[in-house]
């Protein structure tokens, strides 16, 4: 359900990669982005 909603939002925003293909994200990728950002900004490991 979350994956479907996420892809619908990306499609509605017409987000594409460098080749013009629609972006595809999974909920797991957002978790990775969050953790990477947290660590890069001082979260103790």
Secondary structure, 3 states (H helix, E strand, C coil): CHHHHHHHHHHHHCCECCCCCECCCCHHHHHHHHHHHHHHCCCCC
